[in-house]
């Protein structure tokens, strides 16, 4: 299961023998990796990854090596290399069956950039026209892209994300939910 930072989440499906891993990355760590792992933005709206049997052994090995490196305060570059392998494996599992139709699509890349922009500018609530300009697409194209992948208009996507952030703040005891600009 994976979520963006600061989001409320809970695992809803527990089956006997299920195991969960909790790994937290900050923006600085992810920025050190060679490329963006698109699954982290949950574009297919499935925040739970079920591992195929053949992937379990590979991921166990990666987790074991990472754990050893972190305990020994290993070389940062080596730790980042293992993190990259871990996230690449998870990305591949997440998009299994979609590799050519979704991951290589320019519209999909624009959607991921839109999600990243909304997260970065969450407190500022930017205008849709400004977002479209920053992403080098027309407002109409942005609307179609976000609608295709999120099932919502860009404005509704932002409103939903703001509501989620307000719930997160209330849940975590931060009762100030006022935004800079609504």
Backbone torsions as a table, in degrees:
resi	resn	phi	psi	omega
1	UNK	NA	139.4	179.2
2	UNK	-142.1	148.7	178.7
3	UNK	-144.8	160.8	174.1
4	UNK	-70.9	157.4	179.8
5	UNK	-55.8	143.8	174.5
6	UNK	70.1	9.4	178.5
7	UNK	-89.7	150.5	175.0
8	UNK	-77.0	135.9	178.5
9	UNK	-154.0	156.6	172.9
10	UNK	-153.3	150.7	179.1
11	UNK	-85.5	125.6	-173.6
12	UNK	-98.0	-19.9	-177.9
13	UNK	-114.5	107.9	174.2
14	UNK	-112.7	125.6	174.3
15	UNK	-123.1	150.7	179.0
16	UNK	-54.0	133.6	179.4
17	UNK	87.8	-4.1	178.6
18	UNK	-69.8	143.4	176.0
19	UNK	-130.3	142.9	-178.5
20	UNK	-123.0	148.5	177.2
21	UNK	-120.9	140.0	179.3
22	UNK	-118.7	113.0	178.8
23	UNK	-125.5	130.5	-178.8
24	UNK	-114.1	129.0	177.1
25	UNK	-118.8	140.5	170.3
26	UNK	-98.3	168.1	-176.8
27	UNK	-58.4	-36.5	-178.7
28	UNK	-63.4	-40.6	179.5
29	UNK	-65.4	-48.7	-179.0
30	UNK	-63.0	-32.1	179.9
31	UNK	-67.6	-21.7	179.8
32	UNK	-80.4	-13.7	-179.4
33	UNK	-78.2	154.2	-172.9
34	UNK	-67.6	-23.4	178.2
35	UNK	-155.1	165.9	179.9
36	UNK	-78.7	135.2	175.9
37	UNK	-97.1	105.2	-168.7
38	UNK	-63.9	-25.5	-178.5
39	UNK	-63.1	-25.1	-179.1
40	UNK	-61.8	-19.6	179.5
41	UNK	-96.5	6.0	173.8
42	UNK	48.4	51.7	-176.6
43	UNK	-67.7	-21.4	179.2
44	UNK	-96.4	7.5	176.1
45	UNK	58.3	46.1	177.6
46	UNK	-139.1	85.5	-174.0
47	UNK	-76.1	5.5	-179.9
48	UNK	-115.3	124.8	178.2
49	UNK	-104.1	122.5	172.9
50	UNK	-95.6	125.6	-174.7
51	UNK	-84.7	129.4	171.8
52	UNK	-65.1	152.2	-176.1
53	UNK	-53.1	-41.8	-176.9
54	UNK	-69.6	-21.0	-179.3
55	UNK	-84.1	-21.9	-175.8
56	UNK	-59.2	-47.6	-178.7
57	UNK	-63.0	-42.0	178.9
58	UNK	-62.0	-46.0	-178.0
59	UNK	-68.5	-36.2	176.0
60	UNK	-59.8	-42.3	179.1
61	UNK	-63.7	-43.6	179.4
62	UNK	-63.5	-45.9	179.0
63	UNK	-61.4	-42.1	179.3
64	UNK	-61.4	-46.8	179.3
65	UNK	-64.1	-42.4	178.1
66	UNK	-62.2	-44.0	179.8
67	UNK	-60.2	-45.7	178.4
68	UNK	-60.9	-44.9	-179.8
69	UNK	-62.4	-42.5	-178.2
70	UNK	-69.6	-37.5	177.6
71	UNK	-63.8	-37.3	-178.4
72	UNK	-90.4	4.8	-175.6
73	UNK	50.1	56.9	-177.3
74	UNK	-66.9	175.0	179.8
75	UNK	-56.2	130.8	-178.4
76	UNK	-58.3	-41.1	-179.3
77	UNK	-63.5	-37.6	178.8
78	UNK	-68.6	-42.6	177.1
79	UNK	-60.1	-45.6	179.1
80	UNK	-63.2	-36.3	178.0
81	UNK	-63.7	-43.8	177.8
82	UNK	-66.9	-38.3	176.5
83	UNK	-61.8	-41.1	178.8
84	UNK	-62.8	-42.3	177.9
85	UNK	-63.3	-44.2	179.0
86	UNK	-59.2	-49.7	-177.9
87	UNK	-69.1	-33.1	176.4
88	UNK	-65.4	-42.3	177.4
89	UNK	-62.2	-46.1	179.0
90	UNK	-63.8	-40.3	178.1
91	UNK	-60.8	-43.6	179.5
92	UNK	-63.0	-42.8	179.1
93	UNK	-65.3	-44.0	-178.8
94	UNK	-58.3	-44.0	-175.6
95	UNK	-95.7	11.5	180.0
96	UNK	-52.1	123.8	-179.0
97	UNK	92.3	-10.9	-179.7
98	UNK	-114.0	-0.8	-169.8
99	UNK	-47.8	-48.5	-174.1
100	UNK	-85.7	-35.2	-174.2
101	UNK	-80.9	-31.9	-175.1
102	UNK	-109.2	-53.5	-170.4
103	UNK	-63.4	-32.3	-178.4
104	UNK	-88.6	-1.6	-175.1
105	UNK	-79.8	128.9	178.9
106	UNK	-61.1	-37.2	179.5
107	UNK	-62.5	-36.9	178.3
108	UNK	-64.6	-41.7	177.2
109	UNK	-60.8	-40.5	177.7
110	UNK	-63.5	-40.2	178.4
111	UNK	-61.7	-44.9	178.3
112	UNK	-61.8	-43.4	178.0
113	UNK	-62.5	-38.3	176.9
114	UNK	-61.1	-48.1	179.0
115	UNK	-59.3	-44.4	179.9
116	UNK	-62.6	-42.0	-179.8
117	UNK	-63.3	-44.6	179.1
118	UNK	-60.6	-43.1	179.1
119	UNK	-63.2	-44.2	-179.2
120	UNK	-64.8	-38.9	-173.6
121	UNK	-103.5	21.6	-171.0
122	UNK	-53.8	-43.7	-178.6
123	UNK	-74.4	-15.3	-175.0
124	UNK	-96.5	-17.6	-178.9
125	UNK	45.5	73.5	-178.1
126	UNK	-71.3	157.5	176.7
127	UNK	-70.1	147.4	180.0
128	UNK	-60.7	-38.0	180.0
129	UNK	-62.6	-37.6	178.5
130	UNK	-67.4	-41.4	179.0
131	UNK	-63.1	-46.8	179.7
132	UNK	-58.4	-42.3	179.2
133	UNK	-62.4	-45.1	180.0
134	UNK	-62.5	-32.6	-178.6
135	UNK	-91.1	0.9	178.0
136	UNK	59.9	43.1	174.3
137	UNK	-134.6	162.4	176.2
138	UNK	-76.3	160.8	177.8
139	UNK	-60.0	-41.2	180.0
140	UNK	-62.9	-43.1	178.1
141	UNK	-63.9	-43.0	178.5
142	UNK	-60.2	-43.7	178.7
143	UNK	-58.3	-48.2	-178.1
144	UNK	-63.5	-40.6	-178.8
145	UNK	-66.8	-48.9	-178.9
146	UNK	-65.1	-39.9	178.2
147	UNK	-61.8	-41.0	-179.5
148	UNK	-62.4	-45.8	-173.1
149	UNK	-94.0	-30.2	-178.0
150	UNK	-105.5	-17.5	-177.3
151	UNK	76.4	12.3	-177.6
152	UNK	-133.8	161.1	170.6
153	UNK	-73.8	159.8	177.1
154	UNK	-56.4	-41.2	-180.0
155	UNK	-63.0	-45.3	179.7
156	UNK	-66.3	-36.1	176.3
157	UNK	-58.4	-47.0	-179.6
158	UNK	-65.3	-43.4	179.2
159	UNK	-60.6	-45.7	178.6
160	UNK	-60.6	-40.9	179.9
161	UNK	-66.8	-38.7	176.5
162	UNK	-64.3	-39.7	178.4
163	UNK	-65.5	-40.5	176.7
164	UNK	-62.5	-41.9	178.7
165	UNK	-64.0	-40.7	177.6
166	UNK	-62.8	-43.0	177.4
167	UNK	-62.7	-41.0	179.3
168	UNK	-60.8	-43.7	-179.8
169	UNK	-64.7	-42.4	177.5
170	UNK	-64.5	-42.7	179.9
171	UNK	-62.1	-39.6	-178.5
172	UNK	-87.6	6.5	175.4
173	UNK	90.0	-1.3	176.5
174	UNK	-88.4	98.1	-172.0
175	UNK	-82.5	-1.9	176.4
176	UNK	-86.9	104.6	-178.4
177	UNK	-109.3	9.7	-178.6
178	UNK	-68.0	133.3	177.4
179	UNK	-92.9	158.3	178.0
180	UNK	-61.9	-37.0	-176.6
181	UNK	-153.2	128.1	177.0
182	UNK	-114.6	NA	NA
